[in-house]
Amino acid sequence: MPEYLKKINRSSVVQRVIDRLTQAMLSGELKPGDKIPTEMELSEQLGVARNSIREAIKILVYIGVLEIKRAEGTFVCNGFSESLIDPMIYGIILNQQNEQELHELRAMVETGVMRLAVEKCSEEEIAQLKERMIHLKETIMVEHPDVDAVFEADNEFHDAITDMGHNSMISKINAIMRVLTYSTRYESVKGMLESGRKEELYEAHERVYQMIENRQKEGLHQSVEATYFFRVFGENLKV
């Protein structure tokens, strides 16, 4: 069995998956043009959840290491991509020591994403976002919400907002921010569900949707800061 397909432990799962795949490329186990295993295959081989595999692949795609070909699969990129030497991206990936600074950066990016969505989204996109919100509500407002299902619906909701901004550079930065904060966001969702705060979790998303639907720019930063992720994250920082 190739070294990169051996099971990994549970700490920093997404980053460990990224490390495993990039090491395979550096060692030659994975070469330019090679097709990597599917999400399901990687999940089974590495012993981690498919969500973690998906997030790891997403960041590698955004920094130009992997590419997804529809109906074919995910491949190691051929040739040079300027994003591979982007110092800001690698600085964020390699230096995650200061969680407060990462939190502040994500708050700023998230606010910018929402502002763009308010300015540039179409009525059709607002309707699609409403569908995402309804789906999120259906996963949350049940007697025993499934954490993985809620977290996936949450990601779909926020990804839709990012797409509504129609800015590929901000989409790239925001995708990386979401991967880097994956573990904290997952634990926040899990904590809120387990502590009986599912209504608060849903209402935070509903407020975001209403601001975009009403094309309301005022108070965007406060709305972002008031959402479940930033509040719980802030509380954790003070412990």
N, C-alpha and C positions, 0 to 999 in steps of 0.2 A: 504493500500500500504506500502511495506517495506520502512523504513527510507532512505535506500541508493538509492531508485529509485525516490525520489522527485527531481524536477527540480533544477538545480544549476545556479548561475549567470555566467556572461561571463568572469569574471576576472580569469586569470590563469586556463583556462578550463581544460587542460590536467592534471595538478596537482590536481585540484579539483576532477576529475574523479578518479584518483589514490587514493586520500584520502577517497572518498566515498566507494570505493570497499574494501580497506583495513580496514576501520572502520567496515564494514559489517562483515568481517571475524573475527575481534576482538570481536565483540558483539555476534557472533554466528548466525547472520542472514544468512551468507554464511559459510558452514562447509566444512572441507576437503572432497573432492570427489563430491561436489555439482557442477552442471552445471550452469554457469552464463548465463544470457540472451544473445541473439545474438547482434552483432553490431547495427543492425537496431532497435532492441527492446530497447537497452540501449540509442541509439540516441533519439528515440521518448520519452522514459520515462524521461530522464534527460534534454531533450531540448537542446542538443548540436550536433554539426556536427559529422558525422561518422568518419572523419579524426581524430578528437580529441579522440574518443572512441578507434580507432585503435591504436593510439600512446600510449594511457594509457595502453591498454592490452599488447602491445609490451614490455613495460618496466617491467610490472608485470610478464610476461613470462620470461624475461631475468634474473630477480632476483630470480626466482624460486618460485613465489607465485601462478602463474597460469600455466596451461599446455594446449596446443592445441592438440586435438585428431582428426585426419583427419576423415571427414565424420560424426563426432559425435558432435564436438563443443569445447568450452573452459571450463575447469574445474578448481576448486580450487585444488591445489596439495595435495596429501596425503603424510604424512611422512615428514622427515627432509631433507632440502637441504642446503648444506654448503654455497651456495650463499646468503642465508637469513641473514647470519651474516657477510657478506663482509663489513668491515668498510669503505673502500674507496667508494663503491657504495652508501651506506647510507649517508656518509659524503657529497657527491655531491648532493644527493637528498635533504638533510635537510639544507644545507648551500649554498644558491644561492645568497648571498648578494653582492659578488664582481663580477660584470658582466665582467670586464676586465680580471680577472683571468680565468673565464669560457671561454671567447673568446680565450685566449692564449692556454688553454688546448685543446679546440676543434681544433684549428689550428694545434697543434702538432699531435693530433690523426688523423686528416684528411690527413696530410702529410704522416704519417706512413701507413695509409690504402692505399694511392695511390702507395707508394713505393712497398708494398707487391703485389698489383695488377700488377704492371709492372714486377715484378720478377717472379710471379707464375701463371699468367693467361695463358689460352690456346687460340689458334686461334679461337676455337669455342666460347669461352666466349667473345672475342673481337668482334666477329660478333654479338653476342647477345647484347653487350653494344651498338653497332652501331644502332641496332633496337630500343633500348631505346632512343637513341639520336634523331633518326628520329621521333619517337613518340612525344618526347618533342618538337621538332621543329614544328610539326604539331599542337600542342596545343598552342604554343606561337605565331607563325607567321600567325595569322588570324587578321581580322579587329578589333574584340573585344574579346581578350583572356579572358577565364574564369579562375579566380584566383584559385579556388579549383582544377580545372582540371590540370592547369600548376603546382601547388604545388604537386599534386599527382604524376605527371609524373617526376617531379624533384626528389622526394623521391625514386621513382623506379630506376632512373638513378644512384643515389648515393648508394642505397642498392645493386645494381648489382656490383658496384665497390668494395664494402665491401666483397661481396661473392667471388669475384675474388682473394682475398687475402688468402683464405682457412685457416683462423686462427680464431677459435671459440672464443678465449679470446678477441681478438681485436674486433671481431664482436659484442661481448657483450658490451664492453666499448663504441664503436662507436654508437651502438643503443641507449644507455643511453644518450650519448652526444646529439644525434639528438632529443631525446624526451625533454631534458632539454632546448634545444634551439628552440623548436618547434614554440613558439609564435614569437620570433624574426625573424626566417627564413620565417614564413608565411607573416609577415608584410613587410619584405624585398622584397619578390616576389610581393606582392600586390603593394608596393610603386613603384617598377620599372615598372610594367605594367601600372599603372595609370599615371606615369610621362613620358610615351612614350619611355622607355628604353628597350623595348622588344628585340631589336636586340643585345644589349649589354648583356642581360640576356642569350640569346641563345649562343652567341659567347664565353662566359665564359665556358659554358659546352662543346662546340666544342673543345676548346683548351685543356681541360682536357682529352677528348677522344683521341685527336691526340697524346698527350704525352704518353698515355697508349698504343695506337696502335703502336707507334714507339719505345715503350719500353725505353722511355727517362727518366732517373733518375735525370739528372741535371736540376735544376730550379723548382723542385716539390714544394718546400716551397713557392717560389715566385708565382707560379701558383695558389696555394691554397689561398694565401693572396690577389691575384688579383681578385678572384671570387666575384660575386655580394654580397654574404652573408657577407663576412668579410669586404668588402669595406663599404657597407651600415651600418653594425654594428659599424665599427670604426667611421664613420661620426656621427652616433647617439650618441656615447659615448662622442663626443666632443661638443655636443650641450649644 
